[in-house]
Amino acid sequence: MKSDPEFRQLYHRHRELDKQVLDAELGVLPLDDTTLARMKKEKLNAKDRLTRMFDQRRH
């Protein structure tokens, strides 16, 4: 997986979103509810895609 640039980029994007969502929930990063919901959805989509990519390469 480390040699796959798409996987690596998606993984880093997921981590970035995870940190931003956590910061927003803690009140460190001020975001409106709509933006936070959009970020959570994007984070979930990234996780789902990473899981599919991992499963496809495993088989």
DSSP file (Angstrom, degrees, kcal/mol; ACC not computed):
  #  RESIDUE AA STRUCTURE BP1 BP2  ACC     N-H-->O    O-->H-N    N-H-->O    O-->H-N    TCO  KAPPA ALPHA  PHI   PSI    X-CA   Y-CA   Z-CA
    1    1 A M    >         0   0    0      0, 0.0     3,-1.6     0, 0.0     7,-0.3   0.000 360.0 360.0 360.0 -31.1    0.0    0.0    0.0
    2    2 A K  T 3   +     0   0    0      1,-0.3     6,-0.1     5,-0.1     0, 0.0   0.791 360.0  53.9 -63.8 -25.9    2.9    2.4    0.7
    3    3 A S  T 3  S+     0   0    0      1,-0.1    -1,-0.3     4,-0.0     0, 0.0   0.525  88.2  91.3 -85.9  -4.8    3.8    2.3   -3.0
    4    4 A D    <>  -     0   0    0     -3,-1.6     4,-2.4     1,-0.2     5,-0.2  -0.809  59.2-165.4 -94.5 108.1    0.3    3.3   -4.1
    5    5 A P  H  > S+     0   0    0      0, 0.0     4,-2.5     0, 0.0     5,-0.2   0.846  87.5  53.3 -63.7 -33.6    0.2    7.1   -4.4
    6    6 A E  H  > S+     0   0    0      2,-0.2     4,-2.4     1,-0.2     5,-0.2   0.932 111.3  45.4 -66.0 -44.8   -3.6    7.2   -4.5
    7    7 A F  H  > S+     0   0    0      2,-0.2     4,-2.7     1,-0.2    -1,-0.2   0.930 114.1  49.2 -62.1 -45.8   -4.0    5.1   -1.3
    8    8 A R  H  X S+     0   0    0     -4,-2.4     4,-2.3    -7,-0.3    -2,-0.2   0.911 112.1  47.7 -61.6 -44.2   -1.3    7.2    0.4
    9    9 A Q  H  X S+     0   0    0     -4,-2.5     4,-2.2     2,-0.2    -1,-0.2   0.920 113.8  47.1 -63.7 -44.4   -3.0   10.5   -0.6
   10   10 A L  H  X S+     0   0    0     -4,-2.4     4,-2.4     2,-0.2    -2,-0.2   0.891 110.7  52.9 -64.9 -39.5   -6.4    9.3    0.5
   11   11 A Y  H  X S+     0   0    0     -4,-2.7     4,-2.2     2,-0.2    -2,-0.2   0.922 110.7  46.6 -61.3 -45.3   -5.0    8.0    3.8
   12   12 A H  H  X S+     0   0    0     -4,-2.3     4,-2.3     2,-0.2    -2,-0.2   0.876 111.3  52.0 -66.6 -36.9   -3.4   11.4    4.5
   13   13 A R  H  X S+     0   0    0     -4,-2.2     4,-2.6     2,-0.2    -2,-0.2   0.915 109.2  50.5 -64.4 -41.9   -6.6   13.2    3.6
   14   14 A H  H  X S+     0   0    0     -4,-2.4     4,-2.5     1,-0.2    -2,-0.2   0.917 111.2  48.2 -61.5 -43.8   -8.6   10.9    6.0
   15   15 A R  H  X S+     0   0    0     -4,-2.2     4,-2.2     2,-0.2    -1,-0.2   0.898 111.3  50.7 -64.1 -40.4   -6.1   11.7    8.8
   16   16 A E  H  X S+     0   0    0     -4,-2.3     4,-2.3     2,-0.2    -2,-0.2   0.927 112.5  46.0 -62.5 -45.8   -6.3   15.4    8.1
   17   17 A L  H  X S+     0   0    0     -4,-2.6     4,-3.0     1,-0.2     5,-0.3   0.898 109.5  55.6 -63.8 -40.3  -10.1   15.3    8.2
   18   18 A D  H  X S+     0   0    0     -4,-2.5     4,-2.2     1,-0.2    -1,-0.2   0.920 110.0  45.6 -59.0 -44.8  -10.1   13.2   11.4
   19   19 A K  H  X S+     0   0    0     -4,-2.2     4,-2.7     2,-0.2    -1,-0.2   0.913 113.8  48.6 -65.6 -43.0   -7.9   15.9   13.1
   20   20 A Q  H  X S+     0   0    0     -4,-2.3     4,-2.4     2,-0.2    -2,-0.2   0.907 111.8  48.9 -65.5 -41.6  -10.1   18.7   11.9
   21   21 A V  H  X S+     0   0    0     -4,-3.0     4,-2.5     2,-0.2    -1,-0.2   0.929 112.7  48.1 -63.4 -44.9  -13.3   17.0   13.0
   22   22 A L  H  X S+     0   0    0     -4,-2.2     4,-1.9    -5,-0.3     6,-0.2   0.932 111.8  49.5 -61.3 -45.7  -11.9   16.3   16.4
   23   23 A D  H  X>S+     0   0    0     -4,-2.7     5,-2.1     1,-0.2     6,-1.4   0.894 111.7  49.5 -60.2 -40.1  -10.7   19.9   16.8
   24   24 A A  H ><5S+     0   0    0     -4,-2.4     3,-0.8     4,-0.2    -1,-0.2   0.907 110.3  49.8 -66.1 -41.5  -14.1   21.2   15.8
   25   25 A E  H 3<5S+     0   0    0     -4,-2.5    -1,-0.2     1,-0.2    -2,-0.2   0.814 111.2  49.8 -68.0 -29.0  -15.9   18.9   18.2
   26   26 A L  H 3<5S-     0   0    0     -4,-1.9    -1,-0.2    -5,-0.2    -2,-0.2   0.559 116.9-114.9 -84.0  -8.4  -13.5   20.1   21.0
   27   27 A G  T <<5S+     0   0    0     -3,-0.8    -3,-0.2    -4,-0.6    -2,-0.1   0.519  88.4 112.5  88.0   5.5  -14.2   23.7   20.1
   28   28 A V  S   <S+     0   0    0     -5,-2.1    -4,-0.2     1,-0.2    -5,-0.1   0.845  78.1  44.1 -77.2 -35.9  -10.6   24.4   19.0
   29   29 A L  S    S-     0   0    0     -6,-1.4     2,-0.6    -9,-0.2    -2,-0.2  -0.930  87.3-139.2-113.4 107.9  -11.6   24.8   15.3
   30   30 A P        +     0   0    0      0, 0.0     2,-0.3     0, 0.0    -6,-0.1  -0.549  36.9 157.8 -73.6 114.5  -14.8   26.9   14.9
   31   31 A L        -     0   0    0     -2,-0.6     2,-0.1    -7,-0.2    -2,-0.0  -0.973  39.8-117.5-133.2 148.5  -17.0   25.4   12.2
   32   32 A D     >  -     0   0    0     -2,-0.3     4,-2.3     1,-0.1     5,-0.2  -0.436  36.1-106.2 -78.8 163.8  -20.7   25.7   11.5
   33   33 A D  H  > S+     0   0    0      1,-0.2     4,-2.4     2,-0.2     5,-0.2   0.841 117.8  54.3 -60.9 -36.3  -22.8   22.5   11.7
   34   34 A T  H  > S+     0   0    0      2,-0.2     4,-2.2     1,-0.2    -1,-0.2   0.926 110.3  45.3 -65.6 -44.9  -23.1   22.3    7.9
   35   35 A T  H  > S+     0   0    0      2,-0.2     4,-2.4     1,-0.2    -2,-0.2   0.911 113.2  50.4 -65.5 -42.5  -19.4   22.4    7.3
   36   36 A L  H  X S+     0   0    0     -4,-2.3     4,-2.4     1,-0.2    -2,-0.2   0.915 110.6  49.3 -62.1 -43.5  -18.7   19.9   10.1
   37   37 A A  H  X S+     0   0    0     -4,-2.4     4,-2.1     1,-0.2    -1,-0.2   0.896 110.8  50.5 -63.1 -40.1  -21.3   17.5    8.7
   38   38 A R  H  X S+     0   0    0     -4,-2.2     4,-2.4     1,-0.2    -2,-0.2   0.908 110.9  48.8 -64.1 -41.8  -19.8   17.8    5.2
   39   39 A M  H  X S+     0   0    0     -4,-2.4     4,-2.5     2,-0.2    -2,-0.2   0.890 110.2  50.9 -65.8 -39.8  -16.3   17.0    6.7
   40   40 A K  H  X S+     0   0    0     -4,-2.4     4,-2.3     2,-0.2    -1,-0.2   0.899 111.0  49.0 -64.1 -39.9  -17.6   14.0    8.6
   41   41 A K  H  X S+     0   0    0     -4,-2.1     4,-2.5     2,-0.2    -2,-0.2   0.919 111.8  48.1 -66.0 -43.2  -19.3   12.7    5.4
   42   42 A E  H  X S+     0   0    0     -4,-2.4     4,-2.3     2,-0.2    -2,-0.2   0.897 111.2  51.5 -63.2 -39.9  -16.1   13.2    3.4
   43   43 A K  H  X S+     0   0    0     -4,-2.5     4,-2.2     2,-0.2    -2,-0.2   0.915 111.0  47.4 -63.2 -43.8  -14.0   11.4    6.1
   44   44 A L  H  X S+     0   0    0     -4,-2.3     4,-2.6     2,-0.2    -2,-0.2   0.905 111.2  50.9 -64.8 -42.3  -16.4    8.5    6.1
   45   45 A N  H  X S+     0   0    0     -4,-2.5     4,-2.4     1,-0.2    -2,-0.2   0.898 110.0  50.5 -62.1 -40.2  -16.3    8.2    2.3
   46   46 A A  H  X S+     0   0    0     -4,-2.3     4,-2.6     2,-0.2    -2,-0.2   0.914 110.7  49.1 -63.5 -42.8  -12.5    8.3    2.4
   47   47 A K  H  X S+     0   0    0     -4,-2.2     4,-2.4     2,-0.2    -2,-0.2   0.924 111.2  49.3 -63.6 -44.2  -12.5    5.5    5.0
   48   48 A D  H  X S+     0   0    0     -4,-2.6     4,-2.3     1,-0.2    -1,-0.2   0.911 112.5  47.9 -60.6 -42.7  -14.9    3.4    3.0
   49   49 A R  H  X S+     0   0    0     -4,-2.4     4,-2.6     2,-0.2    -2,-0.2   0.900 110.5  51.1 -67.1 -40.9  -12.8    3.9   -0.1
   50   50 A L  H  X S+     0   0    0     -4,-2.6     4,-2.6     2,-0.2    -1,-0.2   0.913 110.2  50.3 -60.4 -42.5   -9.6    3.0    1.7
   51   51 A T  H  X S+     0   0    0     -4,-2.4     4,-2.6     2,-0.2    -2,-0.2   0.918 111.3  47.8 -62.4 -44.4  -11.2   -0.2    3.0
   52   52 A R  H  X S+     0   0    0     -4,-2.3     4,-2.4     2,-0.2    -2,-0.2   0.919 112.4  49.2 -63.0 -43.3  -12.3   -1.2   -0.5
   53   53 A M  H  X S+     0   0    0     -4,-2.6     4,-1.8     2,-0.2    -2,-0.2   0.917 112.4  48.1 -62.1 -43.2   -8.9   -0.5   -1.9
   54   54 A F  H  X S+     0   0    0     -4,-2.6     4,-1.5     1,-0.2    -2,-0.2   0.931 112.5  48.3 -62.6 -46.9   -7.2   -2.5    0.8
   55   55 A D  H  X S+     0   0    0     -4,-2.6     4,-1.1     1,-0.2    -2,-0.2   0.885 110.1  52.2 -63.1 -39.6   -9.6   -5.4    0.4
   56   56 A Q  H  < S+     0   0    0     -4,-2.4    -1,-0.2     1,-0.2    -2,-0.2   0.876 111.8  45.8 -65.2 -37.9   -9.2   -5.5   -3.4
   57   57 A R  H  < S+     0   0    0     -4,-1.8    -1,-0.2     1,-0.2    -2,-0.2   0.739 106.6  59.6 -79.0 -22.4   -5.4   -5.6   -3.1
   58   58 A R  H  <        0   0    0     -4,-1.5    -1,-0.2     1,-0.2    -2,-0.2   0.800 360.0 360.0 -73.8 -29.0   -5.5   -8.3   -0.5
   59   59 A H     <        0   0    0     -4,-1.1    -1,-0.2    -3,-0.2    -2,-0.2   0.451 360.0 360.0 -91.8 360.0   -7.3  -10.7   -2.8
